[in-house]
Amino acid sequence: MSRREREQRKAELLGIVQQQRLDLTAARRDWLAGTARYDHGWLTLVSMRRYLVIGSSALAIWTARNPGFLLRWAKRGFGAWSTWRLIRKNLPGSR
């Protein structure tokens, strides 16, 4: 392989690498645009972590003192969820 052929092959490969870099940049931009909503939600959740820890601790203490309250609301929540499923199942065009 002559020097000229090597230089030409090197230029071709550099062109391919440059095109791959451009493709990766475009894919990264599309990925970030597609996941921006989830990223925002995650950052909001992480920023509220301190309050969630305090709230869950207070809820745990309060629930230990009033166990019937949590059980009653769990039954209500399950009933509401079951009712919602039944309504969705029986409404036309809801599938």
Sine and cosine of phi, psi and omega as CSV:
sin_phi,cos_phi,sin_psi,cos_psi,sin_omega,cos_omega
0.00,0.00,0.80,-0.60,-0.04,-1.00
-0.99,0.16,0.20,-0.98,-0.02,-1.00
-0.88,0.47,-0.64,0.77,-0.02,-1.00
-0.91,0.42,-0.67,0.75,0.01,-1.00
-0.91,0.41,-0.62,0.78,0.04,-1.00
-0.90,0.43,-0.68,0.73,0.03,-1.00
-0.89,0.46,-0.65,0.76,0.00,-1.00
-0.92,0.40,-0.70,0.71,0.03,-1.00
-0.90,0.45,-0.64,0.77,0.04,-1.00
-0.88,0.47,-0.67,0.74,0.02,-1.00
-0.90,0.43,-0.64,0.76,0.03,-1.00
-0.89,0.46,-0.73,0.69,0.00,-1.00
-0.90,0.44,-0.64,0.77,0.05,-1.00
-0.89,0.45,-0.59,0.81,0.07,-1.00
-0.90,0.43,-0.66,0.76,0.03,-1.00
-0.90,0.43,-0.70,0.72,0.02,-1.00
-0.88,0.47,-0.67,0.74,0.01,-1.00
-0.89,0.45,-0.65,0.76,0.03,-1.00
-0.91,0.40,-0.63,0.78,0.04,-1.00
-0.90,0.43,-0.62,0.79,0.05,-1.00
-0.90,0.45,-0.66,0.75,0.03,-1.00
-0.90,0.44,-0.66,0.75,0.03,-1.00
-0.89,0.45,-0.66,0.75,0.03,-1.00
-0.90,0.43,-0.63,0.78,0.03,-1.00
-0.90,0.44,-0.66,0.75,0.02,-1.00
-0.92,0.40,-0.66,0.75,0.01,-1.00
-0.91,0.42,-0.63,0.78,0.03,-1.00
-0.89,0.45,-0.69,0.73,0.01,-1.00
-0.89,0.46,-0.69,0.73,0.02,-1.00
-0.90,0.43,-0.65,0.76,0.01,-1.00
-0.89,0.45,-0.72,0.69,0.00,-1.00
-0.91,0.42,-0.60,0.80,0.03,-1.00
-0.93,0.38,-0.61,0.79,-0.01,-1.00
-0.95,0.30,-0.50,0.87,-0.06,-1.00
-0.97,-0.25,0.15,0.99,-0.05,-1.00
-0.87,0.48,-0.63,0.78,-0.01,-1.00
-0.89,0.45,-0.69,0.72,0.00,-1.00
-0.93,0.37,-0.63,0.78,0.04,-1.00
-0.88,0.48,-0.67,0.74,0.00,-1.00
-0.89,0.45,-0.68,0.73,0.02,-1.00
-0.90,0.44,-0.65,0.76,0.02,-1.00
-0.90,0.43,-0.70,0.72,0.01,-1.00
-0.90,0.44,-0.59,0.81,0.06,-1.00
-0.91,0.42,-0.69,0.72,0.02,-1.00
-0.89,0.45,-0.68,0.73,0.00,-1.00
-0.91,0.41,-0.61,0.80,0.01,-1.00
-0.94,0.34,-0.38,0.92,0.01,-1.00
-1.00,-0.07,0.09,1.00,-0.09,-1.00
-0.83,0.56,-0.68,0.73,-0.02,-1.00
-0.85,0.53,-0.71,0.70,-0.02,-1.00
-0.94,0.35,-0.58,0.81,0.03,-1.00
-0.91,0.41,-0.62,0.78,0.03,-1.00
-0.91,0.41,-0.72,0.70,0.01,-1.00
-0.89,0.45,-0.70,0.71,-0.01,-1.00
-0.90,0.43,-0.67,0.74,0.00,-1.00
-0.93,0.37,-0.56,0.83,0.06,-1.00
-0.91,0.42,-0.71,0.71,0.02,-1.00
-0.90,0.44,-0.64,0.77,0.03,-1.00
-0.90,0.43,-0.64,0.77,0.01,-1.00
-0.90,0.44,-0.69,0.73,0.01,-1.00
-0.91,0.41,-0.70,0.72,-0.03,-1.00
-0.91,0.41,-0.62,0.78,0.01,-1.00
-0.93,0.38,-0.58,0.82,0.04,-1.00
-0.90,0.43,-0.52,0.85,0.01,-1.00
-0.99,0.13,-0.45,0.89,-0.03,-1.00
-0.75,-0.66,0.95,0.31,-0.09,-1.00
-0.92,0.39,-0.48,0.88,-0.02,-1.00
-0.92,0.40,-0.53,0.85,-0.03,-1.00
-0.88,0.47,-0.73,0.68,-0.02,-1.00
-0.90,0.43,-0.67,0.74,0.01,-1.00
-0.90,0.44,-0.66,0.75,0.01,-1.00
-0.89,0.46,-0.70,0.71,0.00,-1.00
-0.95,0.31,-0.49,0.87,0.08,-1.00
-0.91,0.40,-0.67,0.75,0.04,-1.00
-0.90,0.44,-0.67,0.74,0.02,-1.00
-0.89,0.45,-0.67,0.74,0.01,-1.00
-0.90,0.44,-0.68,0.73,0.04,-1.00
-0.90,0.44,-0.64,0.77,0.04,-1.00
-0.90,0.44,-0.67,0.74,0.02,-1.00
-0.91,0.42,-0.64,0.77,0.01,-1.00
-0.91,0.42,-0.68,0.74,0.02,-1.00
-0.90,0.43,-0.64,0.77,0.04,-1.00
-0.90,0.44,-0.68,0.74,0.02,-1.00
-0.88,0.47,-0.68,0.73,0.03,-1.00
-0.89,0.46,-0.67,0.74,0.01,-1.00
-0.89,0.46,-0.70,0.72,0.01,-1.00
-0.89,0.45,-0.73,0.68,-0.01,-1.00
-0.89,0.46,-0.59,0.80,-0.02,-1.00
-0.93,0.37,-0.60,0.80,-0.11,-0.99
-1.00,-0.05,-0.19,0.98,0.05,-1.00
-0.99,0.17,0.69,-0.72,0.02,-1.00
-0.94,0.33,0.61,-0.79,0.06,-1.00
0.97,0.25,0.26,0.97,-0.03,-1.00
-0.99,-0.10,0.10,0.99,-0.02,-1.00
-0.98,-0.18,0.00,0.00,0.00,0.00
